[in-house]
Amino acid sequence: MTCHICSNESPPLFSKLLLGKYNVDYFKCSNCEFIQTEKPYWLQEAYQNSITALDIGLVYRNQYLSTVAQALITRFFNPGKKFLDFGGGYGLFVRMMRDRGFDFYRQDKYCENLFAKNFDISDLPEESKSFELVTSFELFEHLENPMNEIQKMLSTGNSILFSTEVQPTQGDISSWEYLAPETGQHIALYSVKTLQTIARKFKLNIYTNSFNIHLLTPLSLSTGVFKILARPKIAFVYNLFRSNRQSLLEQDYSFIKQKLSQSI
């Protein structure tokens, strides 16, 4: 099989039973270490619900990722610019970031926007769809063609802050919990070497905590500072002293109230 990242040969690695009934082959690239499944013919069934019953960590994940994102944006980017959450699910992360004072918008064509209505990318005029930073959390492992989707993200902003767990370096990878065979949705799995390969192909730098938080960007940053601020407890303390953005909650409430009154 040909690697979706670097186009090198990907020999078979193991097989796994997905959704309790499909015996699926996994392949690992001999060059960049990317692991991908065979062509995912089961996805329509796997996505009968975009967010699975197993994702009970959704609220917790958005809590700590919003803390880390706040710290990294404050330290490395312009907090006064616009931001996009690509594959933003229910819009919870966008609402949390707007509550923290960051002008975030959501994009997700597969999931209903419950928490960030009126702050979707579709609510922006075309000329305003350019962003300081794109975030994409727990999405990369779902991508059938990662390079195409990364290119789409980079067309709206030249830096991507994202989360996906990297492959473990020890133990039986076929037993890795992150494979999530019960859902059939995790079809693309990355190593640090994979992320470095992606960065080279897009002529970007990659910063990673070597576990689950990563940043693709043309900027030259301190690797040490990135790793420190990618730790939620440290990011929380950093935000107490360094981030002073005023919440957009009241502003958003007035905006939506006025919009609703005009539609009556």
Secondary structure, 3 states (H helix, E strand, C coil): CECCCCCCECCEEEEEEECCCEEEEEEECCCCCCEEECCCCCHHHHCCCCCCCCCCCHHHHHHHHHHHHHHHHHHHCCCCCEEEEECCCCCHHHHHHHHCCCEEEEECCCCCCCCCCCCEHHHCCHHHCCCCEEEEECCHHHCCCHHHHHHHHHCCCCCEEEECCECCCCCCHHHCHHHCCCCCCCCEEECHHHHHHHHHHCCCEEEECCCCEEEEECCCCCHHHHHHHCCHHHHHHHHHHHCCCCCCHHHHHHHHHHHHHHHC
